[in-house]
Amino acid sequence: MRKRYLENCIKGVLNQTYNNFEYIIVDNASTDNTPIIIEEYRKKDSRIRVYRNKKTVCMEDNLNLCANYC
């Protein structure tokens, strides 16, 4: 994923006026810099929880994993 889009997505969630939430990010075994970018934001904000799939799964399975983490 392009860095700019991922960062805009993360910032968009973190900049909400409602602050009482847990931000769950499931990285579907990205092969680019996605894990590094996500980790930078996780270190800065304790509301972020990151999970990384060991292998890429289909979108439906990834969404189910995300729901389970919730």
PyMOL Python script that loads the backbone (N, CA, C, O; Angstrom):
from pymol import cmd

cmd.read_pdbstr("""\
ATOM      1  N   MET A   1       0.861  -1.183   0.000  1.00  0.00           N
ATOM      2  CA  MET A   1       0.000   0.000   0.000  1.00  0.00           C
ATOM      3  C   MET A   1       0.897   1.234   0.000  1.00  0.00           C
ATOM      4  O   MET A   1       1.949   1.256   0.639  1.00  0.00           O
ATOM      5  N   ARG A   2       0.476   2.220  -0.703  1.00  0.00           N
ATOM      6  CA  ARG A   2       1.260   3.448  -0.721  1.00  0.00           C
ATOM      7  C   ARG A   2       1.258   4.100   0.654  1.00  0.00           C
ATOM      8  O   ARG A   2       0.221   4.206   1.308  1.00  0.00           O
ATOM      9  N   LYS A   3       2.416   4.525   1.069  1.00  0.00           N
ATOM     10  CA  LYS A   3       2.609   5.106   2.393  1.00  0.00           C
ATOM     11  C   LYS A   3       1.619   6.230   2.680  1.00  0.00           C
ATOM     12  O   LYS A   3       1.039   6.300   3.763  1.00  0.00           O
ATOM     13  N   ARG A   4       1.438   7.094   1.708  1.00  0.00           N
ATOM     14  CA  ARG A   4       0.568   8.255   1.904  1.00  0.00           C
ATOM     15  C   ARG A   4      -0.853   7.826   2.244  1.00  0.00           C
ATOM     16  O   ARG A   4      -1.469   8.402   3.141  1.00  0.00           O
ATOM     17  N   TYR A   5      -1.386   6.825   1.544  1.00  0.00           N
ATOM     18  CA  TYR A   5      -2.759   6.380   1.777  1.00  0.00           C
ATOM     19  C   TYR A   5      -2.905   5.722   3.140  1.00  0.00           C
ATOM     20  O   TYR A   5      -3.885   5.957   3.847  1.00  0.00           O
ATOM     21  N   LEU A   6      -1.935   4.903   3.504  1.00  0.00           N
ATOM     22  CA  LEU A   6      -1.984   4.239   4.800  1.00  0.00           C
ATOM     23  C   LEU A   6      -1.897   5.261   5.924  1.00  0.00           C
ATOM     24  O   LEU A   6      -2.659   5.193   6.889  1.00  0.00           O
ATOM     25  N   GLU A   7      -0.981   6.199   5.805  1.00  0.00           N
ATOM     26  CA  GLU A   7      -0.850   7.225   6.845  1.00  0.00           C
ATOM     27  C   GLU A   7      -2.100   8.088   6.934  1.00  0.00           C
ATOM     28  O   GLU A   7      -2.534   8.425   8.036  1.00  0.00           O
ATOM     29  N   ASN A   8      -2.685   8.451   5.804  1.00  0.00           N
ATOM     30  CA  ASN A   8      -3.921   9.237   5.825  1.00  0.00           C
ATOM     31  C   ASN A   8      -5.056   8.469   6.495  1.00  0.00           C
ATOM     32  O   ASN A   8      -5.859   9.054   7.221  1.00  0.00           O
ATOM     33  N   CYS A   9      -5.124   7.174   6.255  1.00  0.00           N
ATOM     34  CA  CYS A   9      -6.144   6.336   6.871  1.00  0.00           C
ATOM     35  C   CYS A   9      -5.963   6.303   8.393  1.00  0.00           C
ATOM     36  O   CYS A   9      -6.915   6.521   9.142  1.00  0.00           O
ATOM     37  N   ILE A  10      -4.751   6.032   8.833  1.00  0.00           N
ATOM     38  CA  ILE A  10      -4.481   5.968  10.270  1.00  0.00           C
ATOM     39  C   ILE A  10      -4.743   7.312  10.928  1.00  0.00           C
ATOM     40  O   ILE A  10      -5.401   7.374  11.966  1.00  0.00           O
ATOM     41  N   LYS A  11      -4.243   8.376  10.343  1.00  0.00           N
ATOM     42  CA  LYS A  11      -4.447   9.718  10.902  1.00  0.00           C
ATOM     43  C   LYS A  11      -5.929  10.074  10.948  1.00  0.00           C
ATOM     44  O   LYS A  11      -6.388  10.710  11.896  1.00  0.00           O
ATOM     45  N   GLY A  12      -6.671   9.665   9.930  1.00  0.00           N
ATOM     46  CA  GLY A  12      -8.105   9.954   9.898  1.00  0.00           C
ATOM     47  C   GLY A  12      -8.836   9.342  11.077  1.00  0.00           C
ATOM     48  O   GLY A  12      -9.732   9.962  11.648  1.00  0.00           O
ATOM     49  N   VAL A  13      -8.458   8.131  11.440  1.00  0.00           N
ATOM     50  CA  VAL A  13      -9.079   7.483  12.601  1.00  0.00           C
ATOM     51  C   VAL A  13      -8.617   8.164  13.887  1.00  0.00           C
ATOM     52  O   VAL A  13      -9.438   8.469  14.752  1.00  0.00           O
ATOM     53  N   LEU A  14      -7.340   8.399  14.020  1.00  0.00           N
ATOM     54  CA  LEU A  14      -6.808   8.977  15.255  1.00  0.00           C
ATOM     55  C   LEU A  14      -7.248  10.413  15.490  1.00  0.00           C
ATOM     56  O   LEU A  14      -7.245  10.874  16.632  1.00  0.00           O
ATOM     57  N   ASN A  15      -7.621  11.122  14.452  1.00  0.00           N
ATOM     58  CA  ASN A  15      -8.028  12.523  14.591  1.00  0.00           C
ATOM     59  C   ASN A  15      -9.509  12.702  14.879  1.00  0.00           C
ATOM     60  O   ASN A  15      -9.998  13.832  14.885  1.00  0.00           O
ATOM     61  N   GLN A  16     -10.228  11.627  15.116  1.00  0.00           N
ATOM     62  CA  GLN A  16     -11.653  11.733  15.440  1.00  0.00           C
ATOM     63  C   GLN A  16     -11.818  12.476  16.769  1.00  0.00           C
ATOM     64  O   GLN A  16     -10.930  12.438  17.621  1.00  0.00           O
ATOM     65  N   THR A  17     -12.945  13.143  16.938  1.00  0.00           N
ATOM     66  CA  THR A  17     -13.180  13.867  18.187  1.00  0.00           C
ATOM     67  C   THR A  17     -13.523  12.921  19.326  1.00  0.00           C
ATOM     68  O   THR A  17     -13.287  13.249  20.489  1.00  0.00           O
ATOM     69  N   TYR A  18     -14.076  11.755  19.016  1.00  0.00           N
ATOM     70  CA  TYR A  18     -14.348  10.746  20.042  1.00  0.00           C
ATOM     71  C   TYR A  18     -13.059   9.968  20.279  1.00  0.00           C
ATOM     72  O   TYR A  18     -12.484   9.418  19.339  1.00  0.00           O
ATOM     73  N   ASN A  19     -12.605   9.919  21.516  1.00  0.00           N
ATOM     74  CA  ASN A  19     -11.296   9.339  21.802  1.00  0.00           C
ATOM     75  C   ASN A  19     -11.324   7.992  22.516  1.00  0.00           C
ATOM     76  O   ASN A  19     -10.282   7.352  22.661  1.00  0.00           O
ATOM     77  N   ASN A  20     -12.487   7.556  22.959  1.00  0.00           N
ATOM     78  CA  ASN A  20     -12.566   6.326  23.742  1.00  0.00           C
ATOM     79  C   ASN A  20     -12.789   5.129  22.822  1.00  0.00           C
ATOM     80  O   ASN A  20     -13.898   4.603  22.732  1.00  0.00           O
ATOM     81  N   PHE A  21     -11.733   4.705  22.144  1.00  0.00           N
ATOM     82  CA  PHE A  21     -11.846   3.573  21.233  1.00  0.00           C
ATOM     83  C   PHE A  21     -10.527   2.803  21.194  1.00  0.00           C
ATOM     84  O   PHE A  21      -9.483   3.299  21.617  1.00  0.00           O
ATOM     85  N   GLU A  22     -10.603   1.592  20.681  1.00  0.00           N
ATOM     86  CA  GLU A  22      -9.425   0.788  20.414  1.00  0.00           C
ATOM     87  C   GLU A  22      -9.347   0.629  18.899  1.00  0.00           C
ATOM     88  O   GLU A  22     -10.320   0.221  18.265  1.00  0.00           O
ATOM     89  N   TYR A  23      -8.211   0.944  18.327  1.00  0.00           N
ATOM     90  CA  TYR A  23      -8.015   0.901  16.875  1.00  0.00           C
ATOM     91  C   TYR A  23      -7.291  -0.394  16.547  1.00  0.00           C
ATOM     92  O   TYR A  23      -6.106  -0.542  16.847  1.00  0.00           O
ATOM     93  N   ILE A  24      -7.999  -1.327  15.935  1.00  0.00           N
ATOM     94  CA  ILE A  24      -7.430  -2.618  15.583  1.00  0.00           C
ATOM     95  C   ILE A  24      -7.040  -2.614  14.112  1.00  0.00           C
ATOM     96  O   ILE A  24      -7.859  -2.354  13.231  1.00  0.00           O
ATOM     97  N   ILE A  25      -5.768  -2.909  13.871  1.00  0.00           N
ATOM     98  CA  ILE A  25      -5.256  -2.982  12.508  1.00  0.00           C
ATOM     99  C   ILE A  25      -4.781  -4.406  12.264  1.00  0.00           C
ATOM    100  O   ILE A  25      -3.965  -4.931  13.023  1.00  0.00           O
ATOM    101  N   VAL A  26      -5.284  -5.028  11.215  1.00  0.00           N
ATOM    102  CA  VAL A  26      -4.847  -6.362  10.833  1.00  0.00           C
ATOM    103  C   VAL A  26      -4.090  -6.244   9.520  1.00  0.00           C
ATOM    104  O   VAL A  26      -4.667  -5.930   8.478  1.00  0.00           O
ATOM    105  N   ASP A  27      -2.787  -6.501   9.587  1.00  0.00           N
ATOM    106  CA  ASP A  27      -1.934  -6.469   8.399  1.00  0.00           C
ATOM    107  C   ASP A  27      -1.995  -7.853   7.763  1.00  0.00           C
ATOM    108  O   ASP A  27      -1.619  -8.852   8.377  1.00  0.00           O
ATOM    109  N   ASN A  28      -2.466  -7.893   6.547  1.00  0.00           N
ATOM    110  CA  ASN A  28      -2.663  -9.159   5.846  1.00  0.00           C
ATOM    111  C   ASN A  28      -1.371  -9.603   5.150  1.00  0.00           C
ATOM    112  O   ASN A  28      -1.337  -9.803   3.936  1.00  0.00           O
ATOM    113  N   ALA A  29      -0.306  -9.753   5.957  1.00  0.00           N
ATOM    114  CA  ALA A  29       1.002 -10.216   5.477  1.00  0.00           C
ATOM    115  C   ALA A  29       1.570  -9.332   4.372  1.00  0.00           C
ATOM    116  O   ALA A  29       2.045  -9.825   3.350  1.00  0.00           O
ATOM    117  N   SER A  30       1.514  -8.036   4.588  1.00  0.00           N
ATOM    118  CA  SER A  30       2.044  -7.084   3.601  1.00  0.00           C
ATOM    119  C   SER A  30       3.511  -7.341   3.332  1.00  0.00           C
ATOM    120  O   SER A  30       4.254  -7.760   4.219  1.00  0.00           O
ATOM    121  N   THR A  31       3.922  -7.089   2.103  1.00  0.00           N
ATOM    122  CA  THR A  31       5.322  -7.282   1.717  1.00  0.00           C
ATOM    123  C   THR A  31       6.040  -5.959   1.456  1.00  0.00           C
ATOM    124  O   THR A  31       7.194  -5.947   1.028  1.00  0.00           O
ATOM    125  N   ASP A  32       5.358  -4.854   1.713  1.00  0.00           N
ATOM    126  CA  ASP A  32       5.978  -3.545   1.535  1.00  0.00           C
ATOM    127  C   ASP A  32       6.329  -2.976   2.912  1.00  0.00           C
ATOM    128  O   ASP A  32       6.592  -3.741   3.840  1.00  0.00           O
ATOM    129  N   ASN A  33       6.339  -1.672   3.059  1.00  0.00           N
ATOM    130  CA  ASN A  33       6.693  -1.025   4.318  1.00  0.00           C
ATOM    131  C   ASN A  33       5.516  -0.873   5.277  1.00  0.00           C
ATOM    132  O   ASN A  33       5.643  -0.201   6.301  1.00  0.00           O
ATOM    133  N   THR A  34       4.398  -1.472   4.970  1.00  0.00           N
ATOM    134  CA  THR A  34       3.213  -1.343   5.812  1.00  0.00           C
ATOM    135  C   THR A  34       3.483  -1.668   7.276  1.00  0.00           C
ATOM    136  O   THR A  34       3.103  -0.875   8.137  1.00  0.00           O
ATOM    137  N   PRO A  35       4.119  -2.793   7.605  1.00  0.00           N
ATOM    138  CA  PRO A  35       4.351  -3.098   9.025  1.00  0.00           C
ATOM    139  C   PRO A  35       5.178  -2.031   9.748  1.00  0.00           C
ATOM    140  O   PRO A  35       4.932  -1.738  10.918  1.00  0.00           O
ATOM    141  N   ILE A  36       6.137  -1.466   9.061  1.00  0.00           N
ATOM    142  CA  ILE A  36       6.982  -0.428   9.657  1.00  0.00           C
ATOM    143  C   ILE A  36       6.166   0.827   9.940  1.00  0.00           C
ATOM    144  O   ILE A  36       6.282   1.425  11.010  1.00  0.00           O
ATOM    145  N   ILE A  37       5.351   1.218   8.987  1.00  0.00           N
ATOM    146  CA  ILE A  37       4.515   2.416   9.140  1.00  0.00           C
ATOM    147  C   ILE A  37       3.532   2.221  10.282  1.00  0.00           C
ATOM    148  O   ILE A  37       3.376   3.098  11.131  1.00  0.00           O
ATOM    149  N   ILE A  38       2.870   1.072  10.302  1.00  0.00           N
ATOM    150  CA  ILE A  38       1.897   0.796  11.362  1.00  0.00           C
ATOM    151  C   ILE A  38       2.578   0.823  12.727  1.00  0.00           C
ATOM    152  O   ILE A  38       2.037   1.386  13.679  1.00  0.00           O
ATOM    153  N   GLU A  39       3.745   0.226  12.827  1.00  0.00           N
ATOM    154  CA  GLU A  39       4.464   0.170  14.098  1.00  0.00           C
ATOM    155  C   GLU A  39       4.840   1.560  14.594  1.00  0.00           C
ATOM    156  O   GLU A  39       4.813   1.811  15.799  1.00  0.00           O
ATOM    157  N   GLU A  40       5.186   2.458  13.694  1.00  0.00           N
ATOM    158  CA  GLU A  40       5.510   3.837  14.086  1.00  0.00           C
ATOM    159  C   GLU A  40       4.322   4.482  14.783  1.00  0.00           C
ATOM    160  O   GLU A  40       4.486   5.151  15.804  1.00  0.00           O
ATOM    161  N   TYR A  41       3.133   4.284  14.240  1.00  0.00           N
ATOM    162  CA  TYR A  41       1.937   4.872  14.843  1.00  0.00           C
ATOM    163  C   TYR A  41       1.542   4.141  16.126  1.00  0.00           C
ATOM    164  O   TYR A  41       1.075   4.770  17.075  1.00  0.00           O
ATOM    165  N   ARG A  42       1.726   2.817  16.164  1.00  0.00           N
ATOM    166  CA  ARG A  42       1.389   2.055  17.364  1.00  0.00           C
ATOM    167  C   ARG A  42       2.215   2.516  18.556  1.00  0.00           C
ATOM    168  O   ARG A  42       1.705   2.596  19.673  1.00  0.00           O
ATOM    169  N   LYS A  43       3.478   2.818  18.326  1.00  0.00           N
ATOM    170  CA  LYS A  43       4.353   3.281  19.394  1.00  0.00           C
ATOM    171  C   LYS A  43       3.908   4.634  19.948  1.00  0.00           C
ATOM    172  O   LYS A  43       4.160   4.947  21.111  1.00  0.00           O
ATOM    173  N   LYS A  44       3.252   5.422  19.120  1.00  0.00           N
ATOM    174  CA  LYS A  44       2.828   6.768  19.512  1.00  0.00           C
ATOM    175  C   LYS A  44       1.444   6.806  20.152  1.00  0.00           C
ATOM    176  O   LYS A  44       1.106   7.777  20.829  1.00  0.00           O
ATOM    177  N   ASP A  45       0.645   5.773  19.949  1.00  0.00           N
ATOM    178  CA  ASP A  45      -0.744   5.829  20.414  1.00  0.00           C
ATOM    179  C   ASP A  45      -1.160   4.477  20.993  1.00  0.00           C
ATOM    180  O   ASP A  45      -1.219   3.478  20.275  1.00  0.00           O
ATOM    181  N   SER A  46      -1.442   4.453  22.277  1.00  0.00           N
ATOM    182  CA  SER A  46      -1.759   3.205  22.975  1.00  0.00           C
ATOM    183  C   SER A  46      -3.114   2.619  22.579  1.00  0.00           C
ATOM    184  O   SER A  46      -3.415   1.483  22.944  1.00  0.00           O
ATOM    185  N   ARG A  47      -3.925   3.357  21.852  1.00  0.00           N
ATOM    186  CA  ARG A  47      -5.225   2.832  21.406  1.00  0.00           C
ATOM    187  C   ARG A  47      -5.079   1.874  20.235  1.00  0.00           C
ATOM    188  O   ARG A  47      -6.020   1.153  19.905  1.00  0.00           O
ATOM    189  N   ILE A  48      -3.914   1.857  19.605  1.00  0.00           N
ATOM    190  CA  ILE A  48      -3.702   1.023  18.424  1.00  0.00           C
ATOM    191  C   ILE A  48      -3.242  -0.374  18.829  1.00  0.00           C
ATOM    192  O   ILE A  48      -2.285  -0.539  19.586  1.00  0.00           O
ATOM    193  N   ARG A  49      -3.948  -1.374  18.306  1.00  0.00           N
ATOM    194  CA  ARG A  49      -3.575  -2.785  18.469  1.00  0.00           C
ATOM    195  C   ARG A  49      -3.303  -3.336  17.075  1.00  0.00           C
ATOM    196  O   ARG A  49      -4.117  -3.173  16.166  1.00  0.00           O
ATOM    197  N   VAL A  50      -2.166  -3.982  16.915  1.00  0.00           N
ATOM    198  CA  VAL A  50      -1.765  -4.465  15.596  1.00  0.00           C
ATOM    199  C   VAL A  50      -1.646  -5.988  15.611  1.00  0.00           C
ATOM    200  O   VAL A  50      -1.061  -6.578  16.519  1.00  0.00           O
ATOM    201  N   TYR A  51      -2.213  -6.596  14.592  1.00  0.00           N
ATOM    202  CA  TYR A  51      -2.103  -8.035  14.380  1.00  0.00           C
ATOM    203  C   TYR A  51      -1.619  -8.239  12.951  1.00  0.00           C
ATOM    204  O   TYR A  51      -2.027  -7.516  12.041  1.00  0.00           O
ATOM    205  N   ARG A  52      -0.759  -9.213  12.760  1.00  0.00           N
ATOM    206  CA  ARG A  52      -0.196  -9.467  11.427  1.00  0.00           C
ATOM    207  C   ARG A  52      -0.413 -10.925  11.069  1.00  0.00           C
ATOM    208  O   ARG A  52      -0.028 -11.827  11.812  1.00  0.00           O
ATOM    209  N   ASN A  53      -1.029 -11.138   9.933  1.00  0.00           N
ATOM    210  CA  ASN A  53      -1.222 -12.496   9.443  1.00  0.00           C
ATOM    211  C   ASN A  53       0.119 -13.054   8.981  1.00  0.00           C
ATOM    212  O   ASN A  53       0.913 -12.346   8.362  1.00  0.00           O
ATOM    213  N   LYS A  54       0.367 -14.328   9.286  1.00  0.00           N
ATOM    214  CA  LYS A  54       1.612 -14.965   8.850  1.00  0.00           C
ATOM    215  C   LYS A  54       1.636 -15.172   7.340  1.00  0.00           C
ATOM    216  O   LYS A  54       2.695 -15.178   6.714  1.00  0.00           O
ATOM    217  N   LYS A  55       0.449 -15.341   6.774  1.00  0.00           N
ATOM    218  CA  LYS A  55       0.335 -15.477   5.322  1.00  0.00           C
ATOM    219  C   LYS A  55      -0.899 -14.698   4.873  1.00  0.00           C
ATOM    220  O   LYS A  55      -1.813 -14.451   5.659  1.00  0.00           O
ATOM    221  N   THR A  56      -0.908 -14.320   3.609  1.00  0.00           N
ATOM    222  CA  THR A  56      -2.029 -13.580   3.056  1.00  0.00           C
ATOM    223  C   THR A  56      -3.254 -14.480   2.991  1.00  0.00           C
ATOM    224  O   THR A  56      -3.183 -15.621   2.537  1.00  0.00           O
ATOM    225  N   VAL A  57      -4.372 -13.947   3.452  1.00  0.00           N
ATOM    226  CA  VAL A  57      -5.643 -14.669   3.391  1.00  0.00           C
ATOM    227  C   VAL A  57      -6.631 -13.850   2.569  1.00  0.00           C
ATOM    228  O   VAL A  57      -6.410 -12.663   2.331  1.00  0.00           O
ATOM    229  N   CYS A  58      -7.708 -14.475   2.140  1.00  0.00           N
ATOM    230  CA  CYS A  58      -8.701 -13.750   1.341  1.00  0.00           C
ATOM    231  C   CYS A  58      -9.354 -12.663   2.198  1.00  0.00           C
ATOM    232  O   CYS A  58      -9.302 -12.710   3.427  1.00  0.00           O
ATOM    233  N   MET A  59      -9.958 -11.701   1.537  1.00  0.00           N
ATOM    234  CA  MET A  59     -10.541 -10.561   2.219  1.00  0.00           C
ATOM    235  C   MET A  59     -11.556 -10.980   3.281  1.00  0.00           C
ATOM    236  O   MET A  59     -11.562 -10.436   4.385  1.00  0.00           O
ATOM    237  N   GLU A  60     -12.410 -11.944   2.950  1.00  0.00           N
ATOM    238  CA  GLU A  60     -13.434 -12.386   3.900  1.00  0.00           C
ATOM    239  C   GLU A  60     -12.797 -12.967   5.158  1.00  0.00           C
ATOM    240  O   GLU A  60     -13.235 -12.675   6.270  1.00  0.00           O
ATOM    241  N   ASP A  61     -11.768 -13.787   4.983  1.00  0.00           N
ATOM    242  CA  ASP A  61     -11.088 -14.368   6.145  1.00  0.00           C
ATOM    243  C   ASP A  61     -10.386 -13.291   6.963  1.00  0.00           C
ATOM    244  O   ASP A  61     -10.379 -13.351   8.192  1.00  0.00           O
ATOM    245  N   ASN A  62      -9.802 -12.319   6.296  1.00  0.00           N
ATOM    246  CA  ASN A  62      -9.134 -11.228   7.004  1.00  0.00           C
ATOM    247  C   ASN A  62     -10.144 -10.409   7.804  1.00  0.00           C
ATOM    248  O   ASN A  62      -9.871 -10.026   8.941  1.00  0.00           O
ATOM    249  N   LEU A  63     -11.290 -10.144   7.224  1.00  0.00           N
ATOM    250  CA  LEU A  63     -12.335  -9.408   7.957  1.00  0.00           C
ATOM    251  C   LEU A  63     -12.828 -10.219   9.148  1.00  0.00           C
ATOM    252  O   LEU A  63     -13.095  -9.654  10.208  1.00  0.00           O
ATOM    253  N   ASN A  64     -12.951 -11.523   8.994  1.00  0.00           N
ATOM    254  CA  ASN A  64     -13.357 -12.375  10.112  1.00  0.00           C
ATOM    255  C   ASN A  64     -12.312 -12.370  11.232  1.00  0.00           C
ATOM    256  O   ASN A  64     -12.659 -12.339  12.412  1.00  0.00           O
ATOM    257  N   LEU A  65     -11.049 -12.400  10.857  1.00  0.00           N
ATOM    258  CA  LEU A  65      -9.986 -12.306  11.858  1.00  0.00           C
ATOM    259  C   LEU A  65     -10.084 -10.979  12.606  1.00  0.00           C
ATOM    260  O   LEU A  65      -9.975 -10.939  13.832  1.00  0.00           O
ATOM    261  N   CYS A  66     -10.284  -9.928  11.881  1.00  0.00           N
ATOM    262  CA  CYS A  66     -10.415  -8.606  12.493  1.00  0.00           C
ATOM    263  C   CYS A  66     -11.589  -8.572  13.467  1.00  0.00           C
ATOM    264  O   CYS A  66     -11.470  -8.051  14.576  1.00  0.00           O
ATOM    265  N   ALA A  67     -12.717  -9.128  13.048  1.00  0.00           N
ATOM    266  CA  ALA A  67     -13.896  -9.178  13.928  1.00  0.00           C
ATOM    267  C   ALA A  67     -13.601  -9.978  15.189  1.00  0.00           C
ATOM    268  O   ALA A  67     -14.037  -9.610  16.280  1.00  0.00           O
ATOM    269  N   ASN A  68     -12.862 -11.068  15.042  1.00  0.00           N
ATOM    270  CA  ASN A  68     -12.511 -11.879  16.212  1.00  0.00           C
ATOM    271  C   ASN A  68     -11.623 -11.109  17.173  1.00  0.00           C
ATOM    272  O   ASN A  68     -11.767 -11.252  18.387  1.00  0.00           O
ATOM    273  N   TYR A  69     -10.715 -10.302  16.665  1.00  0.00           N
ATOM    274  CA  TYR A  69      -9.852  -9.498  17.530  1.00  0.00           C
ATOM    275  C   TYR A  69     -10.661  -8.443  18.273  1.00  0.00           C
ATOM    276  O   TYR A  69     -10.315  -8.056  19.389  1.00  0.00           O
ATOM    277  N   CYS A  70     -11.732  -7.986  17.651  1.00  0.00           N
ATOM    278  CA  CYS A  70     -12.595  -7.003  18.319  1.00  0.00           C
ATOM    279  C   CYS A  70     -13.266  -7.628  19.526  1.00  0.00           C
ATOM    280  O   CYS A  70     -14.032  -6.960  20.220  1.00  0.00           O
TER     281      CYS A  70
END
""", "prot")
cmd.dss("prot")
cmd.show_as("cartoon", "prot")
cmd.util.cbc("prot")
cmd.orient("prot")
